[in-house]
Structures are given as structure tokens and as C-alpha cells.
Amino acid sequence: MNLQELSRELSLCLARQVPEGLWGSGVGWSLVLCFGVAYACYYLSSIAKKPELVTCSKSFHHFLQDHCPVVTETYYPTVWCWEGRVQTLLRPLITSRPYVQYRNELIKATDGGQISLDWFDNNDSMCYPDSSTRPTILLLPGLTGSSRESYILHMIQQSKELGYRCVVFNYRGTAGENLLTPRTYCASNTEDLEAVIHHIHSLYSSASFMAAGVSMGGMLLVNYLGKVDTKTPLKAAAVFSAGWNVFDSIDSLEKPVNWLLFNYYLTSCLQSSVIRHQEMFGKLCNINLVLKAKSIREFDKQFTSVIFGYSTVDDYYADASPFRRLETVGIPVLCLNSMDDVFSPSHAIPVEMAKKNPNVALVLTSCGGHIGFLEGLWPRKCTYMDRIFKQFVEAVFEHGSKILNM
């Protein structure tokens, strides 16, 4: 959008607000024009910016420039809702929800529990009609998300157009399935993720395989990659809006406005999954204290840290923070974060650590919020995050030899 188009859009919006008598004298139009030009100048100078691309690898940098150019282009946030918290709140409300028909599969975990996978097989793929070699993308949702989240549906829509297969890893208890053992999920424990990756690879060992994680899913994915180094069937990974340091994320979410907008709601969602199986958890934790929690920290103190055997919630948060494992990631990983994301404060983004690992590239936008990245006047469909996802997975699957051997 250029300066002239932006001014015209703002003028039309404000025209209805200026008293009719002022228009005849020209004062009304002058006010609108002045405000429109001033806002356009501010937007174009302070809001719309090229992202910062952080990587110490020249080959990774050139690979992204050539095959994922969106990471070097100016990001124009939606002109009327560019603020981070607004973008975060609006995305699930205004973005479309593409129809996806899943095939559900339940697999057994080593502890006797079950894990729900939702497959989008894409059997109509023209580019890869042979299912045995069809590229596969494992998708990891956010903290309380599942395969029904709008950002997951959009990722599948992008993958469908490219001819790829997707499978969504639903964390225990989030997709409506019954828990068979007193265990849910957390950002630090990668056992279920390892089982899922092994299962998918065993089914399609000849297919190229990568993963993409959003928010907590991205944290879990980085923690897994940091543990296994290069010993993984994944060729590459994409991480969106990850909280790099859990202590900083929790502190940010406990600020009054953020607690009111996000923290209390997410805590309620976490509690609802416990309520369905509270008899199963009653012997391991104090359910009354869990249900009285008013914040994510209180919930994790009374439930998550207890269920996964941590002595304190601080021990859990230290182990769950993925910045600690970024230096040992052994495959190419592209990470997108916004500098105005209250879930992942800008000062906690591990820029210096990323510069020490040639496998890591950070893409940092000035705006976008948490899983927001809205763009266009009416952002119903594709977002900046969706475009990065589509270009990166296509780059890995179609031109991966240029980066996988770096």
C-alpha cells in the first residue's frame, strides 16, 4: 500500500466523523488530509519495516534470500490494528477457517497413554501422487491448541496447495480423547514428540520430513531438537512465536493488562482439561488448589510441575526454556518472532545465541503480536506468518540440498 492509497482510506473513514458544516468551508477536508498524511507518514516510517534477519551462516542467509524472499521484504501490518495485543486478540476472530477433513489416529505411548494424531493425507496431490514419497509436515499447536486452530488450518491449506501431507500432533487431552494415564503435556517433556516423530517416519521413511511448531509447540520442538542434535529424521523445522525464556514470558503475562487479556483466560482453558479427568489426577496433586489458580504460574506450580516430577515451578520453567538448547540444534531452523509479542518479550529473544549456531535463523518483525502477523486492510486469509511458512517449507522440500549440506 502506498502513501496515496493509505491517505484515501483514512479520509473515507474520518469523513463520517466531521460535522457537516465544516465540509463546506474546506476545514473538514483539510483536517482529514492532514491527519491522513500524518498517520501515513508515521505508519510508513515507524510501523512498516523490513524484518531483521539474524544468522551467522552466509549459506543459510543466501538460501533464504533466494528461496524464502518474504523474510527480507517489508512487512506491512494491517493499518488499523498493528499493535501487538490487538493483533493477538483479533487473529482468531477475523481470520477465515479453511475446511480440512482429517483422518484421526490414536497411537500408544510407552506409559500406556494414547496420543491423538490428525492426518491430512492430501491424496489428491498432483505433484506427489505417490504417498510413500509425499513430503510430510508435522504441526505442533500452541499451549491449549489442537488441529482445529485457525493458524493450523491455514498451514494445512498452504501445504495442500504445494502437494504436501500434514499431520497434527494433538497434546494429550486437548482433542477430546480420554486420558488413559494421569499425564498431560508440557514444554519440557519431549517423550511424546519423539514417539510421534518415530511413528511418522516409520510409516513414510522415504518421504522428506520436517516440522513446524507454534508458540508452546515451537518451544517443545526446539527443546527436542536441542536434545537430539542431528539424530532426527527431520530435515528442517520452522518455529513461530516461541517463548524463549519462560520466566520472562510469565513475568510479562502477569502485568495487569496482559493478565486480564490473556493470562486468566489461558489458565481457565488449562483447568478445563484437568476437570474432565480430575479423579485420575486426585492422587498426584491437590485438585482444589489447581482449580483455584488464577494465573498460568499458579497452575504450573500446583499441576504441571507436580505431574512431571519437578521439585519447584522454577525448576520446570528453567528446563522448559528453549533458549538453553538453541546452540545444540543440529538441523536448519527458521524462527519468527515479533518484537511486540507480550508472550515472548523482545529482550528475551536469544539473538546472540542464534549468532553462534549456523543452523539457526531468526526473523524478527517490529509488529505482529503473538501468532498475529495480520496484513492487508481486511486480513481474513493469508498472514505474513502463513507466507513465511509456505515459502520455507517449499524451499526445504524443493531446494533443500542447497542448505541441508551446509
C-alpha positions in Angstrom: 0.0 0.0 0.0 1.5 3.4 -1.0 1.1 6.8 0.7 -1.7 8.0 -1.6 -3.8 4.8 -1.1 -3.4 4.9 2.7 -4.4 8.6 2.9 -7.5 7.9 0.8 -8.6 5.0 3.0 -8.2 7.1 6.2 -10.0 10.1 4.7 -13.1 8.0 3.9 -13.2 6.6 7.4 -12.9 10.1 9.0 -15.3 11.8 6.7 -18.3 10.5 8.6 -16.9 11.9 11.9 -16.5 15.6 10.9 -19.6 17.9 11.4 -21.3 18.5 8.0 -21.0 22.3 8.3 -17.2 22.1 8.3 -17.0 20.4 4.9 -18.4 23.4 3.0 -15.6 25.6 4.3 -13.0 23.1 3.5 -11.9 22.8 7.1 -13.1 19.3 7.4 -11.3 18.0 4.3 -8.1 19.8 5.5 -8.3 18.1 8.9 -8.8 14.7 7.3 -6.0 15.3 4.8 -3.6 16.4 7.5 -4.4 13.6 9.8 -4.2 11.1 6.9 -0.9 12.3 5.7 0.5 12.4 9.3 -0.7 8.9 10.1 0.6 7.5 6.8 4.0 9.1 7.4 4.1 7.6 10.9 2.9 4.2 9.7 5.5 4.0 6.8 8.3 5.3 8.9 7.8 3.5 12.2 5.4 0.6 11.7 6.0 -0.9 8.2 9.6 -2.2 8.3 11.7 -5.0 6.9 12.3 -7.8 9.5 15.7 -8.3 11.0 17.2 -11.5 9.7 19.7 -12.9 12.2 22.0 -15.8 11.2 25.7 -16.4 11.3 25.6 -18.6 8.3 26.1 -16.9 4.9 24.8 -20.0 3.1 21.6 -20.1 5.2 21.2 -16.3 4.6 21.6 -16.7 0.9 19.3 -19.7 0.8 16.5 -17.7 2.5 17.1 -14.7 0.2 16.8 -16.9 -2.9 14.0 -19.3 -1.9 12.2 -17.6 1.0 12.4 -13.9 0.0 9.4 -12.9 2.2 11.9 -12.8 5.2 13.7 -9.9 3.6 10.6 -7.9 2.4 8.9 -5.1 4.2 6.1 -6.3 6.4 3.0 -4.1 6.3 0.8 -4.9 9.3 -2.9 -4.2 9.0 -3.1 -0.4 9.1 -5.9 -0.2 11.7 -4.6 -2.9 14.1 -0.9 -3.2 14.1 -0.4 -3.1 17.9 0.8 -6.4 19.3 -2.0 -7.2 21.7 -4.7 -6.1 19.3 -3.2 -8.4 16.6 -3.0 -11.3 19.0 -6.7 -10.9 20.1 -8.1 -10.3 16.6 -6.4 -13.1 14.6 -8.6 -16.0 15.8 -11.7 -13.8 15.5 -11.3 -12.4 11.9 -9.2 -14.9 10.0 -11.0 -17.5 8.0 -11.1 -21.2 8.9 -10.4 -23.3 5.9 -12.2 -26.6 5.8 -9.9 -29.6 6.5 -11.1 -33.2 6.6 -8.8 -35.1 9.0 -8.1 -38.8 9.4 -7.6 -39.4 13.1 -5.2 -42.0 14.5 -4.5 -42.9 18.2 -1.1 -44.3 19.0 0.1 -45.8 22.2 2.7 -44.2 24.4 5.3 -46.0 26.4 3.5 -45.2 29.7 0.2 -46.8 28.5 -1.3 -43.5 27.4 -2.6 -42.6 24.0 -1.7 -39.8 21.6 -4.1 -38.3 19.0 -2.8 -37.5 15.6 -4.9 -35.8 12.9 -3.8 -36.6 9.4 -4.3 -34.5 6.2 -3.1 -37.1 3.7 -3.6 -34.9 0.6 -4.3 -37.9 -1.6 -5.3 -35.6 -4.4 -1.8 -34.2 -4.7 -0.8 -33.8 -8.3 2.8 -33.0 -7.5 3.3 -36.1 -5.3 0.8 -38.8 -6.3 2.9 -41.5 -4.6 2.1 -41.3 -0.9 5.3 -43.1 0.1 7.4 -40.1 -1.1 5.0 -37.3 -0.5 6.7 -34.7 1.7 5.3 -34.6 5.3 5.0 -31.8 7.7 4.4 -32.3 11.4 2.5 -29.5 13.0 2.6 -28.6 16.7 -0.1 -26.2 18.1 0.1 -23.8 20.9 -0.4 -24.2 24.7 -4.2 -25.0 24.6 -4.5 -25.6 20.9 -5.4 -28.5 18.7 -5.8 -29.4 15.0 -8.9 -27.1 14.9 -6.9 -23.8 15.4 -7.2 -21.3 12.6 -3.4 -21.0 12.2 -3.1 -24.8 11.9 -5.9 -24.9 9.3 -4.1 -22.1 7.3 -0.8 -24.0 7.4 -2.6 -27.1 6.1 -4.2 -25.0 3.3 -0.8 -23.7 2.3 0.6 -27.2 2.3 -2.3 -28.6 0.3 -1.6 -26.1 -2.5 2.0 -27.4 -2.6 1.0 -31.0 -2.6 2.4 -31.9 0.8 1.0 -34.1 3.6 0.4 -32.8 7.1 -0.1 -34.4 10.5 -1.1 -32.5 13.6 0.2 -33.6 17.0 -2.6 -33.1 19.5 -1.2 -33.0 23.0 -2.8 -35.4 25.5 -6.3 -34.4 26.4 -6.6 -31.4 24.0 -8.5 -33.1 21.2 -11.4 -34.7 23.2 -9.8 -38.1 23.6 -9.8 -39.7 27.0 -6.7 -39.8 29.1 -5.6 -43.4 29.9 -2.9 -42.4 32.3 -2.5 -39.4 34.7 -0.3 -37.4 32.4 -0.9 -34.4 30.1 1.8 -32.4 28.4 4.4 -29.6 29.0 7.0 -27.7 27.1 10.0 -29.5 28.5 9.0 -33.2 28.2 9.7 -34.3 24.6 8.9 -38.0 25.0 5.6 -37.9 23.3 7.0 -35.8 20.5 9.9 -38.2 20.0 7.3 -41.1 19.8 5.2 -39.2 17.2 8.3 -38.4 15.0 9.4 -42.0 15.2 5.9 -43.3 14.3 5.5 -40.9 11.3 9.0 -41.7 10.0 8.4 -45.4 10.3 5.3 -45.1 8.1 6.9 -42.9 5.4 10.6 -43.4 5.7 11.1 -42.5 2.0 9.4 -39.1 2.3 11.1 -35.8 3.2 10.0 -34.9 6.7 10.0 -31.6 8.6 8.1 -30.0 11.5 6.6 -26.6 12.4 5.7 -25.5 15.9 3.6 -22.5 17.1 4.0 -20.9 20.5 4.4 -23.7 23.0 4.6 -26.1 20.1 7.7 -24.2 18.9 9.2 -24.3 22.4 8.7 -28.1 22.6 10.2 -28.5 19.1 13.3 -26.5 19.9 13.8 -28.4 23.2 13.6 -31.7 21.2 16.0 -30.6 18.6 18.5 -29.3 21.1 18.4 -32.7 22.8 18.9 -34.8 19.7 21.3 -32.6 17.7 21.5 -34.2 14.3 20.0 -37.6 15.3 16.5 -36.9 14.0 14.6 -37.8 10.8 13.5 -34.2 10.5 15.3 -32.3 7.7 14.4 -28.8 8.9 12.0 -27.0 11.2 10.0 -23.7 11.5 9.2 -22.1 14.8 6.6 -19.3 15.2 6.1 -17.0 18.2 8.1 -19.2 20.7 8.5 -18.1 24.2 12.3 -18.4 24.6 12.6 -17.7 28.3 9.7 -18.9 30.3 10.5 -16.7 33.3 10.4 -13.6 31.1 7.2 -14.8 29.4 5.4 -15.4 32.6 6.5 -12.1 34.1 5.2 -10.3 31.0 1.9 -12.1 31.1 1.4 -11.2 34.8 1.4 -7.5 34.1 -2.2 -6.2 34.9 -3.4 -5.6 31.3 -1.8 -8.8 29.9 -3.2 -10.9 32.8 -6.7 -9.5 32.1 -6.5 -10.1 28.3 -4.6 -13.4 28.2 -3.3 -15.0 31.4 -6.6 -15.6 33.2 -8.3 -17.0 30.0 -5.5 -19.4 29.3 -5.5 -20.6 32.9 -9.2 -21.4 32.6 -8.6 -23.4 29.4 -5.8 -25.4 31.2 -8.1 -26.1 34.1 -10.9 -27.3 31.9 -8.8 -30.1 30.6 -8.0 -31.1 34.2 -11.6 -31.1 35.3 -12.5 -33.8 32.7 -10.1 -36.2 34.4 -9.8 -34.8 37.9 -10.4 -38.2 39.5 -7.3 -39.5 37.7 -5.1 -36.7 39.0 -6.5 -36.5 42.5 -3.8 -38.8 44.0 -1.0 -36.9 42.4 -1.9 -33.3 43.1 -4.3 -31.1 45.1 -7.1 -30.6 42.6 -8.7 -27.8 44.8 -5.6 -25.7 44.5 -5.3 -26.4 40.8 -8.8 -25.2 40.2 -8.2 -22.1 42.4 -5.3 -21.0 40.2 -5.7 -17.5 38.8 -2.6 -17.5 36.6 -0.5 -19.8 34.5 2.3 -19.7 37.1 -0.1 -20.8 39.8 -1.4 -23.6 37.6 2.0 -24.8 36.7 3.1 -24.7 40.4 0.1 -26.8 41.5 -0.2 -29.1 38.5 2.3 -29.2 35.6 5.5 -29.2 37.7 4.0 -31.8 40.1 2.7 -34.1 37.3 6.1 -34.1 35.6 8.2 -34.6 38.8 9.8 -31.2 39.3 10.7 -30.0 42.8 9.5 -26.5 42.1 7.8 -24.5 39.3 11.1 -22.6 38.8 12.8 -25.9 38.0 10.2 -26.6 35.4 10.5 -23.2 33.9 14.2 -23.5 33.7 14.0 -26.8 31.9 11.2 -25.6 29.6 13.0 -22.5 28.3 14.2 -23.4 24.8 17.0 -20.7 24.6 19.1 -23.1 26.7 19.2 -25.6 23.9 19.4 -23.4 20.8 23.2 -23.8 20.5 22.9 -27.5 20.1 20.2 -27.6 17.4 21.7 -29.7 14.5 19.3 -29.1 11.6 18.2 -25.8 9.8 15.6 -24.0 11.9 13.8 -20.8 10.9 12.3 -18.9 13.9 9.8 -16.0 13.5 9.1 -13.6 16.4 7.6 -10.2 16.8 9.3 -7.6 19.0 5.9 -6.6 20.4 4.8 -10.1 21.5 3.8 -10.0 25.2 4.2 -13.8 25.3 7.8 -13.5 24.3 9.3 -10.2 25.2 11.9 -8.8 22.8 14.7 -8.7 25.5 14.3 -12.5 25.9 14.8 -13.4 22.3 18.2 -15.2 22.1 19.8 -13.1 19.3 23.4 -13.6 20.5 22.9 -17.4 20.9 21.4 -17.6 17.4 24.6 -16.0 16.0 26.6 -18.9 17.4 24.7 -21.7 15.5 24.8 -21.7 11.7 21.7 -23.9 11.7 19.5 -21.1 13.2 17.9 -18.1 11.5 15.8 -15.6 13.4 13.3 -13.4 11.6 12.3 -10.5 13.9 9.5 -8.2 12.9 8.7 -4.9 14.7 5.0 -5.7 14.9 2.8 -8.8 14.7 2.0 -9.7 18.3 1.7 -13.4 19.3 0.7 -15.6 16.3 -0.8 -12.4 14.8 1.2 -11.1 11.8 -2.0 -9.7 10.2 -1.6 -7.8 6.9 -3.9 -6.2 4.4 -7.0 -3.9 5.1 -9.2 -6.9 5.9 -6.9 -9.8 6.9 -9.3 -12.7 6.5 -7.0 -15.1 4.7 -3.2 -15.3 4.4 -1.0 -13.6 7.0 2.7 -12.8 7.0 3.3 -15.9 9.1 1.5 -18.1 6.6 3.6 -16.7 3.8 6.8 -17.4 5.6 5.6 -20.9 6.4 4.7 -21.7 2.8 7.9 -20.3 1.3 10.1 -22.0 3.8 8.6 -25.5 3.6 8.7 -25.3 -0.2 12.3 -24.2 -0.1 13.2 -27.1 2.2 11.4 -29.7 0.2 12.2 -28.5 -3.3 15.7 -26.9 -2.8 16.8 -28.5 0.4 20.0 -29.9 -1.0 21.4 -26.3 -1.0 21.0 -26.0 2.7 20.9 -29.4 4.2 24.5 -30.0 3.3 25.8 -26.7 4.5 
